[in-house]
Amino acid sequence: MRWSKTVTLVEAHAEGEVGRIVTGGVIDVPGATIADKLRHLNEVDDSLRRFLVFEPRASAQMSTCLIFPPTRPDADIAFLILQGDKAHAMSGSNSICLTTVLLETGMLPMQEPETIVRIETASGIVTARATCRNGKCERVTLTMNPSYADQLDAVVDVEGYGKVKVDIAYGGIFYALIDPAQLSLEIRPDQARKLVEAGSAIHRAVNAQLTIAHPEIEAIKGISYTMFNSVNEAGELKGATIMPPGRIDRSPCGTGNSARLAVAAARGLAKPGDRFTARSIIDSTFEVTYASDTTVAGRPAVQPIISGRGWIHGIHQIGVDPTDPYQQGYSVSDTWGDAFDLMN
């Protein structure tokens, strides 16, 4: 065996959503800030993402996270999330995976009964409070990025579906939030493919027809995902986040529920102190708390807190032989979908 590149990853999942944490083999990405590094991966050199994300070294149903020394004095670690379409600024489920991996592998010291990890993201600082016992990170509670409603009841023309109403909201990244009932859909495992097809089509339409940009962070623009939202018979928040190039987040989704909370607040349906259970398409759960009111660049915003569990399930080492013709991997639409034009 002769490898020209070797990368080690610790694999974890947060309530079903896989997040692989690169712990060796990647030293840095150019950029003075994490937002600069995000822009480099998305606009200058995409080869590292492709190597780590595509087959044969990965699969569609996972994220791969790069960790860095923090660029801010108030952070303990920094990270970016690599997925099938591009690098993303923030993810709640991946923050839970990251915290679990850092503490359970000893990369950061674990303190019982609680360890605080300050995570630098391209969206700002996210504070993780890990409940720890007997060397295990039992639960991670995230003080997320301040979140706000950007556009309520926006209407887009969607090929194959006609006019669709969406809410645009920011929860660390931008979302288009959709009531599936308007498309005669329900958030159920047997409707996953239909949800993916509709969500991907709406994603294309939203980014083509609406102007969406963070007022302070230039690297964050356009929606990252669509998210179907409903409420089940128990009054729990049901959600399905559709992720390029065509799959459903297995977790309830931290950034998505932060965006959803911001919309609920804007509509007068939630107030500080409210707490909700958010349930995914596989019935895993996050706890969602409306901690307080805040602002983002003068706009009314909410401070969400997301709580969930993570588990390490493997350690993986990947590499590339210099004669391998697929050094940056490959993707086929049978599992990766046909939505690669969702690049912003």
C-alpha positions in Angstrom: 0.0 0.0 0.0 1.3 3.5 -0.9 -0.8 6.5 0.0 0.0 10.1 -1.1 -2.5 11.4 1.4 -3.9 9.9 4.7 -6.8 11.3 6.8 -8.1 10.0 10.1 -11.7 10.5 11.1 -13.8 9.7 14.2 -17.3 8.9 13.2 -20.3 9.9 15.3 -24.0 10.5 14.9 -26.4 12.9 16.6 -29.8 11.4 16.9 -29.2 9.6 13.7 -27.3 12.1 11.6 -23.8 11.1 10.9 -21.0 13.6 11.4 -17.4 12.5 10.7 -14.8 14.6 12.5 -11.4 14.9 10.8 -8.8 14.4 13.6 -5.7 14.0 11.5 -4.2 14.6 8.1 -5.6 18.0 7.4 -3.6 20.9 8.9 -5.4 24.0 7.8 -7.3 25.8 5.1 -6.3 29.2 3.9 -8.1 32.1 5.5 -7.6 34.4 8.5 -11.1 33.7 9.8 -13.5 30.8 9.7 -15.7 32.7 7.2 -12.6 33.2 5.0 -11.9 29.5 5.2 -15.5 28.8 4.2 -15.2 31.1 1.2 -11.9 29.5 0.2 -13.5 26.0 0.2 -16.5 27.1 -1.7 -15.0 29.7 -4.2 -11.3 28.9 -4.6 -10.4 25.2 -4.1 -13.0 22.5 -3.7 -10.7 19.5 -4.0 -10.4 18.7 -0.2 -14.2 18.7 0.2 -14.6 16.3 -2.8 -11.9 14.0 -1.5 -13.5 13.7 1.9 -17.2 13.7 0.9 -17.6 11.7 -2.3 -17.4 8.0 -3.0 -15.5 5.7 -2.5 -14.3 7.4 0.7 -17.7 8.5 1.9 -21.4 8.4 1.1 -24.3 10.8 0.6 -25.8 10.2 4.1 -23.2 11.9 6.2 -21.3 15.1 6.8 -17.5 15.5 7.2 -16.3 18.2 9.6 -12.9 20.0 9.5 -11.6 21.3 12.8 -9.1 24.1 13.2 -7.4 26.0 16.0 -9.8 28.9 16.8 -9.1 32.3 15.3 -10.9 34.1 18.1 -9.7 34.3 21.7 -13.1 33.4 23.1 -13.3 30.0 21.4 -11.9 26.5 22.2 -12.2 25.0 18.7 -13.3 26.0 15.2 -15.0 23.9 12.5 -16.6 23.8 9.1 -19.1 21.3 7.7 -18.5 19.6 4.4 -21.4 18.1 2.5 -22.4 17.0 -1.0 -22.9 20.4 -2.5 -20.4 22.7 -0.6 -19.0 23.7 2.8 -21.5 25.0 5.2 -21.1 27.5 8.0 -23.0 25.8 10.9 -24.8 22.7 11.9 -26.4 21.8 15.2 -26.2 18.0 14.8 -22.6 18.3 13.7 -21.8 20.5 16.7 -23.2 17.7 18.9 -21.0 15.2 17.1 -18.0 17.5 17.4 -18.4 18.0 21.1 -18.9 14.3 21.8 -15.8 13.4 19.8 -13.6 16.1 21.3 -14.5 15.1 24.9 -14.7 11.3 24.6 -11.4 11.0 22.7 -9.6 13.4 25.1 -8.9 16.0 22.4 -10.3 18.5 24.9 -10.4 17.7 28.6 -13.7 16.4 30.0 -15.0 17.9 33.2 -17.8 16.2 35.1 -20.7 16.9 35.6 -20.5 19.5 32.8 -17.9 20.6 30.3 -18.3 23.9 28.3 -16.9 24.0 24.8 -16.9 27.3 22.9 -17.2 26.5 19.1 -16.1 29.0 16.5 -18.2 28.8 13.3 -18.4 31.0 10.3 -21.8 32.1 11.8 -20.2 33.1 15.2 -19.6 31.4 18.5 -21.8 28.5 19.5 -21.5 27.4 23.2 -21.9 23.7 23.9 -22.6 22.5 27.4 -21.9 18.8 27.7 -23.5 16.8 30.5 -20.7 14.2 31.3 -20.7 11.2 33.5 -18.2 8.3 33.9 -16.3 9.4 30.8 -19.4 9.6 28.6 -20.8 12.8 27.0 -24.4 12.0 27.7 -26.1 15.1 26.2 -25.0 18.4 24.5 -26.9 21.6 24.9 -26.1 24.3 22.3 -26.6 28.0 22.7 -27.1 28.6 19.0 -26.5 31.6 16.8 -29.1 34.3 17.2 -31.8 33.5 14.6 -34.3 35.7 12.7 -37.2 35.6 10.2 -36.0 37.1 6.9 -39.1 36.8 4.7 -42.6 35.5 5.7 -45.0 34.0 3.1 -42.8 34.5 0.1 -44.1 32.8 -3.0 -41.9 31.1 -5.6 -42.7 29.4 -8.9 -41.5 25.9 -8.7 -41.1 23.7 -11.8 -43.4 20.8 -11.6 -45.2 22.1 -8.5 -46.5 25.6 -9.4 -46.6 28.4 -6.8 -45.3 27.4 -3.4 -45.4 29.5 -0.2 -42.2 29.6 2.0 -40.8 31.4 5.0 -37.1 32.4 4.8 -35.3 32.3 8.1 -31.8 32.3 9.5 -30.7 29.8 12.1 -26.9 29.9 11.6 -27.6 29.3 7.9 -30.6 30.2 5.8 -33.6 28.0 5.3 -36.8 27.9 3.3 -39.5 26.6 5.6 -42.4 24.8 3.9 -45.7 23.4 5.1 -45.9 20.0 3.3 -49.7 20.0 3.3 -49.7 22.5 0.5 -48.1 19.8 -1.7 -50.2 17.0 -0.2 -47.2 15.5 1.5 -46.6 14.3 5.0 -43.3 13.9 6.9 -43.1 10.1 6.9 -40.3 7.7 6.0 -42.4 6.2 3.1 -42.7 9.7 1.6 -39.0 10.5 1.9 -38.3 10.4 -1.8 -41.2 12.7 -2.7 -40.1 15.1 0.0 -36.6 15.2 -1.4 -37.8 15.8 -4.9 -40.1 18.6 -3.9 -37.6 20.2 -1.5 -34.8 20.1 -4.0 -37.0 21.8 -6.7 -38.1 24.5 -4.2 -34.4 25.0 -3.2 -33.5 25.8 -6.8 -36.5 28.1 -7.2 -35.8 30.0 -4.0 -32.2 30.7 -4.7 -33.0 31.7 -8.3 -35.9 34.0 -7.4 -35.3 35.5 -4.0 -32.4 37.6 -2.7 -31.2 36.3 0.6 -28.0 37.5 2.4 -26.8 37.8 5.9 -26.6 41.5 6.9 -23.2 41.1 8.5 -21.5 37.9 7.2 -20.7 38.2 3.5 -19.9 34.5 3.1 -23.5 33.5 4.1 -26.0 34.0 1.3 -28.8 32.1 -0.3 -30.6 29.2 1.5 -28.5 26.1 2.4 -31.5 23.8 2.8 -35.3 23.6 2.6 -37.2 22.2 5.6 -40.7 20.8 5.7 -42.5 21.6 9.0 -45.6 20.2 10.7 -46.9 19.4 14.2 -47.8 15.9 15.2 -50.8 14.8 17.3 -48.7 15.1 20.5 -48.0 18.8 19.7 -44.4 18.0 18.9 -42.5 19.8 16.1 -42.1 17.5 13.2 -39.5 18.3 10.5 -37.6 17.1 7.5 -34.6 19.0 6.3 -33.8 18.4 2.6 -30.1 18.5 2.0 -28.3 18.7 -1.4 -27.8 16.8 -3.5 -31.0 15.0 -2.4 -31.4 13.5 1.0 -33.2 14.0 4.4 -31.4 15.0 7.6 -31.8 12.0 9.9 -31.7 14.3 13.0 -34.4 16.8 13.9 -32.0 19.5 12.7 -30.5 22.2 15.0 -30.1 25.1 12.7 -33.5 24.3 11.0 -35.4 24.4 14.3 -33.6 27.6 15.3 -34.9 29.1 12.0 -38.3 27.6 12.7 -38.3 29.1 16.2 -37.5 32.6 14.8 -40.5 32.3 12.4 -42.8 31.2 15.2 -41.7 34.2 17.3 -42.3 36.5 14.3 -45.8 35.2 14.0 -46.6 35.5 17.7 -46.7 31.7 18.2 -43.7 31.4 20.6 -42.4 33.6 23.4 -39.3 33.6 25.6 -39.3 30.6 28.0 -41.2 28.3 25.6 -39.8 24.8 25.1 -40.6 22.3 22.4 -39.8 18.8 21.4 -38.6 18.5 17.8 -38.9 15.1 16.1 -37.2 13.9 13.0 -38.4 11.6 10.2 -36.9 8.6 12.1 -38.5 9.8 15.3 -35.3 11.0 17.1 -35.7 14.1 19.1 -34.0 17.4 20.0 -35.2 19.8 22.7 -35.7 23.3 21.5 -35.9 26.3 23.9 -36.7 29.9 23.2 -34.2 31.4 25.6 -34.6 35.1 25.0 -35.2 37.9 22.6 -32.2 39.5 20.9 -31.3 41.2 17.6 -29.2 40.6 14.5 -28.0 43.8 12.8 -30.9 45.6 14.4 -33.5 43.0 13.3 -35.7 41.3 15.9 -34.3 37.9 16.6 -34.5 35.0 19.0 -31.8 33.1 21.0 -32.4 29.4 20.5 -31.0 26.6 22.6 -30.9 23.1 21.1 -30.3 19.9 23.1 -29.6 16.4 21.8 -27.3 13.3 22.2 -24.4 12.0 20.2 -22.6 8.7 20.0 -19.2 7.7 18.5 -19.6 4.6 16.3 -16.3 4.3 14.5 -12.8 5.4 13.7 -12.0 5.5 10.0 -8.7 6.1 8.1 -8.9 7.0 4.4 -6.2 7.7 1.8 -5.5 7.8 -1.9 -3.0 5.8 -4.0 -1.2 8.1 -6.5 -2.4 5.9 -9.3 -6.1 6.0 -8.3 -8.0 7.7 -11.1 -10.7 8.8 -8.6 -8.6 10.9 -6.3 -11.4 13.4 -5.8 -14.1 10.8 -5.7 -17.3 10.4 -7.8 -21.1 10.5 -7.4 -23.9 8.8 -9.1 -27.5 9.9 -9.1 -28.9 6.6 -7.8 -27.9 7.6 -4.3 -26.6 11.2 -4.7 -29.7 12.5 -6.5 -29.8 14.8 -9.5 -29.6 18.2 -7.7 -26.0 19.3 -8.1 -27.1 22.6 -9.5 -28.0 23.6 -6.0 -24.6 25.1 -5.6 -25.0 28.8 -4.6 
